[in-house]
Amino acid sequence: MSALQAAWAAAFSPAFSAWGSPVTWAEIVAFVLAVWMVVLNIRVNPLAWPLAMASSVLYGALFIEYGLYGEAGLQVVFVLVAAWGWWEWLHGRQADGGALQVRHLGPRGRWTAVLATLAAWPAMGWLLARYTDSTVPWLDAFPTVGSLLGQWLLGRQYVENWPAWVVVNVVSVALFAVKGLWLTVLLYALFAAMALLGWRSWAARAATARA
């Protein structure tokens, strides 16, 4: 066995069991990084983005192990989007040329985001059902497309990223419960609660910026 294979085996060896399902070391580390990332996102700290990249790499490997190919592919996109989001938070500009700040998306933008997500969901579900052996293609598809929306809204510092994450995280709880990833179920339930806190925090920040 090569050093890489040995490291992979160690990362995905069970650390303990929860409700009859093994919890691996990779899942534990990804859990910690992901929670830290959301805390920094709430505080609008750019260091959240490299943590997002590291967590996505670990979760991508974990989801491949469990046959969640939509979620695994999403993690690759997350790494790329996190690099973009990191750049945006450091150097991005608003339409008026000013530096990015926390603000609300307009009504037209909200409707466009909702309709685009609802249109992309069945398309992604069909792709997963047709071209992968995913056992839950439609349930896997919704958080996949919803997370892409959430990442874009987060990268542009729109308050509406948080309600998007609330919905995505609640659906993800059901998805990972079906797969028996109980630590990840706990993580996404925590994410949903943290998204509510982030929503409140960013809404207050946006109101202060307008005053």
C-alpha positions in Angstrom: 0.0 0.0 0.0 1.4 3.4 -1.0 1.6 6.3 1.4 -1.3 8.0 -0.3 -3.5 4.9 0.0 -2.5 4.5 3.6 -3.5 8.2 4.3 -6.8 7.8 2.5 -7.6 4.6 4.5 -6.7 6.3 7.7 -8.8 9.4 6.9 -11.9 7.2 6.2 -11.4 4.8 9.0 -14.1 5.1 11.7 -13.4 7.3 14.7 -16.6 6.2 16.4 -20.2 5.2 15.6 -23.3 7.2 15.9 -26.8 5.6 15.7 -25.2 2.5 14.1 -23.3 4.4 11.4 -19.5 4.9 11.4 -18.2 8.5 11.7 -14.8 8.9 10.0 -11.9 11.1 10.9 -12.3 13.0 7.5 -15.9 13.8 8.4 -14.9 15.1 11.9 -12.2 17.4 10.4 -14.5 18.6 7.7 -17.2 19.3 10.3 -14.8 21.5 12.4 -13.6 23.4 9.4 -17.1 24.0 8.1 -18.4 25.4 11.4 -15.4 27.7 11.7 -16.1 28.8 8.1 -19.7 29.8 8.9 -18.6 31.7 12.0 -16.2 33.7 9.9 -18.8 34.3 7.2 -21.2 35.8 9.7 -18.4 38.1 10.8 -17.6 39.0 7.1 -14.1 37.7 7.6 -12.3 36.8 4.3 -10.5 33.9 6.0 -13.8 32.0 5.7 -13.0 31.3 2.1 -9.8 29.2 2.4 -11.5 27.2 5.2 -14.4 26.6 2.8 -11.9 25.3 0.2 -10.3 22.9 2.7 -13.7 21.7 4.0 -15.0 21.2 0.4 -12.1 19.0 -0.5 -12.8 16.7 2.5 -16.5 16.6 1.9 -16.0 15.9 -1.8 -14.0 12.8 -0.9 -16.6 11.8 1.7 -19.5 12.1 -0.6 -17.8 10.0 -3.3 -17.4 7.3 -0.7 -21.2 7.4 -0.1 -22.3 7.7 -3.7 -23.6 11.3 -3.4 -22.2 12.4 -6.8 -24.2 15.6 -7.0 -22.9 16.7 -3.7 -19.4 15.5 -4.5 -19.3 17.4 -7.8 -20.7 20.4 -6.0 -17.7 20.4 -3.7 -15.4 20.8 -6.7 -17.4 23.8 -7.8 -17.3 25.1 -4.2 -13.5 25.1 -4.3 -13.5 27.2 -7.5 -16.3 29.5 -6.2 -14.5 29.9 -2.9 -11.4 31.2 -4.7 -13.7 33.6 -6.5 -15.5 34.6 -3.3 -12.2 35.2 -1.5 -11.1 37.5 -4.4 -14.5 39.3 -4.3 -14.3 40.0 -0.6 -10.8 41.4 -0.9 -11.1 43.3 -4.2 -14.7 43.1 -5.5 -16.7 46.2 -6.4 -20.4 47.0 -6.4 -22.2 48.4 -9.4 -21.5 52.0 -8.2 -17.8 51.3 -8.1 -17.6 51.2 -4.3 -16.1 48.4 -2.3 -18.4 45.4 -1.5 -20.5 45.8 1.5 -23.4 43.8 3.0 -26.6 44.8 1.3 -30.0 43.5 0.1 -30.8 42.0 -3.3 -33.6 43.9 -5.1 -37.1 42.3 -5.6 -36.3 41.5 -9.3 -33.1 39.8 -8.3 -34.9 37.8 -5.7 -37.5 36.5 -8.1 -34.8 35.7 -10.7 -32.8 33.7 -8.2 -35.9 31.7 -7.0 -37.1 30.9 -10.6 -33.6 30.0 -11.8 -33.2 27.6 -8.9 -36.6 26.0 -9.5 -35.7 25.6 -13.2 -32.3 24.1 -12.5 -33.5 21.6 -9.9 -35.3 19.2 -12.2 -32.5 19.5 -14.8 -29.9 18.5 -12.3 -32.1 15.7 -10.9 -32.5 14.3 -14.4 -28.7 14.4 -15.0 -28.0 12.6 -11.8 -30.7 10.0 -12.4 -29.6 9.5 -16.0 -25.8 9.5 -15.8 -24.9 8.4 -12.2 -26.0 5.6 -9.9 -27.1 8.0 -7.2 -29.8 6.4 -5.1 -31.5 9.8 -4.3 -31.0 11.9 -7.5 -33.9 14.4 -6.9 -33.1 14.9 -3.2 -29.4 15.2 -4.1 -30.2 17.7 -6.8 -32.0 20.4 -4.8 -29.2 21.3 -2.4 -26.7 21.1 -5.3 -28.4 23.9 -7.2 -29.5 25.8 -4.1 -25.9 25.9 -2.8 -24.6 27.4 -6.1 -27.1 30.2 -5.6 -26.1 30.6 -1.9 -22.4 30.8 -2.8 -23.0 33.5 -5.4 -25.1 35.6 -3.1 -22.5 35.1 -0.3 -19.6 36.1 -2.6 -21.4 39.3 -3.5 -22.3 39.9 0.1 -26.1 39.9 -0.3 -28.1 39.4 2.8 -30.3 36.9 0.9 -27.6 34.3 0.9 -28.7 33.4 4.5 -32.3 32.5 3.8 -31.1 30.5 0.8 -28.8 28.6 3.1 -31.6 28.0 5.6 -33.6 26.2 2.9 -30.6 24.3 1.5 -29.4 23.1 4.9 -32.9 21.9 6.0 -33.1 19.8 2.8 -29.6 18.6 3.3 -30.5 17.3 6.8 -33.0 15.0 5.1 -30.5 14.0 2.4 -27.8 13.0 4.8 -30.2 11.3 7.2 -31.2 9.0 4.3 -27.5 8.1 3.8 -26.8 7.6 7.5 -24.2 10.4 7.7 -25.3 11.4 11.2 -22.4 13.8 12.1 -23.1 15.6 8.8 -26.8 15.6 9.7 -25.9 17.4 12.9 -23.6 19.7 11.0 -26.3 20.8 8.6 -28.9 21.2 11.4 -26.3 23.5 13.1 -25.7 25.3 9.7 -29.5 26.0 9.5 -29.5 27.5 13.0 -26.3 29.5 12.2 -27.8 30.7 8.9 -30.7 32.2 10.9 -28.1 34.0 13.1 -26.2 35.1 10.0 -29.5 36.4 8.4 -30.2 38.5 11.5 -26.6 39.8 11.8 -26.3 40.7 8.1 -29.7 42.4 8.0 -28.7 44.6 10.9 -25.4 45.3 9.2 -27.2 46.3 6.0 -29.6 48.5 7.9 -26.6 50.3 9.5 -24.9 50.8 6.2 -28.1 52.4 4.8 -28.5 54.8 7.8 
